[in-house]
Amino acid sequence: MNGYFLPVGLLLAFLTAWLAPAPGMALQEMGMIPWMVVTIFLINGYQTVLSRMPLSGKLWSTALIAILINLLISPFLGLATATLLALPAGAALGLIVTATVPTTLSSGIVMTQLAEGDRFKALFLTILLNLLGVFTIPFLLPVVLENVGNLTHSPPWPLLQQLLIIVLIPFVTGMLGRRIIQLPPRHWLIRYLPSSCVVLTVWMSVSASSDTLREISLPLIGSMIAAALLLHGALLLLCLGSRRINRPERAEWIALLFTASQKTLPVAVSVLAALNQPVGVALVACILFHFLQLFVDSMLAVRLARAAVQPDPVS
């Protein structure tokens, strides 16, 4: 059930917001979206045990490559993709914000495990990228948005302050809270609360932009799908090419593949909310990327799991 909870919840969020947007719009106007992100990182910090972090081998060079691909190169790939496909301003904004945020909080770890990779190294890379993303997003996003027409961008400091409040502080608080409160590993709060917060975030955002969403054309949706596939494919190819340079063990490379190529939806939605831009079309671009990366990576994980029994040509 846990595997279907998020995609089914996102579909229900869209339908509910489309048919009856007033409740979600009211909660969005009350400023509830940042609180959803706070809750997600609070739980994520609670689940993190530093003693399990595998800080050995080539992990630091792998981590450096993950930072370069996921946080530093990806925003410019998003800009290049939006320019290549001539996306309108709203769709370009969504794609670029998606490209700028860090990796998913759980999907990359799950995909790594399915593909017979090292889930603990995936966990380490996930935590590292999300914490560093707090500092890269506010400074890279304005630089990239300068090249997109009809978009204004905010100075970095307010966004940095917001990300510190909704990402870094809750994460550290969650880690410290583990010393006080001990929950079973499969407690419902740990299993379903983060996904529920993602669903509620999308529901409120879609509700607030329901009028704009009704005007989206099928050709524009097709362009956003093509842009999402192109961007995610480029990130996967960079991860694949990095293996020829770094040459980590197979399990560690799989962890890099699924963490450095994925992007987190809750942080993207929160950044959009902080930009004071019309987010209807941009939100759709973010959600399409989220669904498509999960679809592509789930198939890739199955293929890698089947290939795990074969000799590794690199190592």
C-alpha positions, 0 to 999 in steps of 0.5 A, spaced: 500 500 500 505 504 501 508 504 494 501 506 491 499 511 497 503 517 493 501 517 486 494 515 488 494 521 493 497 526 488 491 524 483 486 525 488 489 531 490 488 534 483 481 531 482 479 535 489 482 541 487 479 541 480 472 540 482 472 544 489 478 549 490 475 553 495 478 549 501 485 548 499 485 555 496 483 558 503 489 553 507 494 556 502 492 563 503 493 561 511 501 559 509 500 552 510 505 549 505 511 551 508 509 547 514 508 541 510 515 542 508 517 543 515 514 536 517 517 532 511 524 534 513 522 533 521 521 526 519 526 525 515 531 528 520 528 523 525 529 517 521 537 519 520 542 515 524 549 518 523 552 512 525 549 508 519 553 513 514 558 509 510 563 514 510 569 510 507 572 508 500 570 512 494 564 515 497 567 522 498 569 523 490 562 520 489 558 525 493 562 531 489 560 528 483 553 528 485 553 535 488 556 537 481 550 533 477 544 534 482 545 541 484 550 545 480 549 543 473 542 541 473 539 548 473 543 550 467 540 543 464 533 545 465 534 552 462 537 549 456 531 544 455 526 550 456 530 554 451 531 548 446 523 546 447 521 554 447 517 553 453 512 559 455 514 562 461 510 559 466 512 552 464 520 554 463 519 556 471 517 550 473 522 546 469 528 550 472 525 550 479 525 543 479 532 542 476 535 547 481 532 543 487 535 537 490 534 530 490 527 526 492 527 524 500 525 517 499 524 515 492 532 515 490 533 510 496 527 506 494 530 505 487 537 504 489 534 498 494 530 495 488 536 495 483 541 492 488 544 498 490 547 501 497 541 504 500 545 507 506 550 510 501 543 513 497 541 515 504 547 519 505 547 522 498 540 524 499 541 528 506 547 531 503 544 534 497 538 536 501 542 540 506 547 543 501 541 545 496 538 550 502 545 554 500 545 553 492 538 554 490 537 561 493 544 563 489 543 559 482 536 560 481 536 567 480 542 567 475 538 562 471 532 565 471 535 572 468 535 568 462 528 567 462 523 572 459 517 575 463 520 572 469 522 576 475 526 573 481 527 575 488 534 576 491 537 570 494 537 572 502 529 571 503 529 565 500 535 562 503 532 564 510 526 561 508 529 554 506 533 554 513 527 555 517 523 550 513 529 545 511 535 545 515 532 547 522 526 541 522 532 536 519 536 538 525 530 538 530 528 531 528 535 528 529 535 531 536 528 528 537 530 521 536 534 521 542 527 523 546 522 519 542 523 512 540 518 510 534 517 503 531 521 503 524 514 502 521 510 507 525 504 510 521 507 517 522 514 515 519 511 511 513 505 515 511 506 522 514 511 525 509 507 522 503 501 525 506 504 532 506 506 532 499 499 530 497 496 536 501 502 541 498 500 539 491 492 539 493 493 546 496 497 549 490 493 546 485 487 549 488 490 556 488 492 555 481 485 552 479 483 557 474 490 557 470 490 550 470 483 550 466 487 554 460 493 549 459 492 546 452 494 539 450 500 541 446 503 545 452 502 538 456 506 534 451 511 540 451 512 539 458 512 532 458 518 532 453 522 537 457 521 533 463 524 526 459 529 530 456 532 533 463 531 527 467 535 523 461 540 528 461 541 527 468 541 520 468 547 520 462 551 524 466 551 519 472 552 514 467 558 518 464 561 519 471 562 512 472 568 512 467 571 517 471 570 515 478 569 508 477 566 506 484 563 499 486 557 497 482 552 498 489 555 505 490 554 507 483 547 505 483 546 510 489 549 515 485 545 514 479 538 514 483 539 520 487 543 525 483 538 524 477 532 525 481 528 532 484 524 533 490 517 535 489 515 538 496 521 543 496 520 545 488 513 547 490 515 551 496 520 555 492 515 556 487 510 559 493 516 563 495 517 567 488 511 570 488 509 568 481 503 565 478 504 558 479 499 554 475 503 552 469 509 551 473 506 547 478 504 542 473 511 542 470 514 540 477 508 534 478 509 531 471 517 531 472 516 527 479 511 522 476 515 521 469 522 520 473 518 515 478 516 511 472 522 511 468 527 510 474 522 504 476 523 501 469 531 502 470 531 499 477 528 493 474 533 492 469 539 493 473 536 488 478 536 483 473 543 485 471 546 484 478 547 477 477 552 478 470 559 480 471 560 488 472 564 490 466 567 496 469 569 493 476 
